[in-house]
Amino acid sequence: GNSVTQMEGPVTLSEEAFLTINCTYTATGYPSLFWYVQYPGEGLQLLLKATKADDKGSNKGFEATYRKETTSFHLEKGSVQVSDSAVYFCALPVQGGSEKLVFGKGTKLTVNP
Amino acid sequence: NAGVTQTPKFQVLKTGQSMTLQCAQDMNHEYMSWYRQDPGMGLRLIHYSVGAGITDQGEVPNGYNVSRSTTEDFPLRLLSAAPSQTSVYFCASRVTGRANVLTFGAGSRLTVL
């Protein structure tokens, strides 16, 4: 089945720094790819998604491009804020046609003022 | 809309006790699922359901039972709790379709002594 490998943290940055969180995947075909975010004390929520190769998902200043050549979906933000402190998860369907999602282990980001 | 509602938010059990974690959604989502979140392990799928009367196992189903008698409810039962089941549990739902977005509940923190 499909799988995802996510850069492990924790990651600590100063406010306004550039952020990259790496995510690579192994998949049959070209499944949809997702980034979810979990703020402290809350459940996960969708941050962005891409449904086909070369798509760019974006939301709240975050971006990720679906790159089939490198099987990657890295999350980036040009200038992080303290409010971006959270755990970030990369995810994709377990296999073609599956309703199940598999998640990476999560990357904890702390942004200091 | 309340979204996905989980109860209780916190629970402490003794080894061998039984309990049910409740999950309800009011969005008419066909797909519902239960994950557990443990440090360093990310999110792991316990059980899922693609509609009323249909359930299936995920990655870590042992020690847990589920049923889906209605579209709205998807309870998770621990028949004989063990310390290894100490975790944070998340219920999530969505409309059927691989590109569709999961909506998560706020989580239930369970401690088994």
Interface residues (C-beta under 8 A of the other chain):
Chain A: P31 S32 F34 Y36 E42 G43 L44 Q45 L46 K49 T51 F89 P93 G97 S98 E99 K100 L101 V102 F103 G104 K105 G106
Chain B: V4 Y31 S33 Y35 G40 M41 G42 L43 L45 Y48 V50 G58 F90 A92 T96 R98 A99 V101 L102 F104 G105 A106 G107
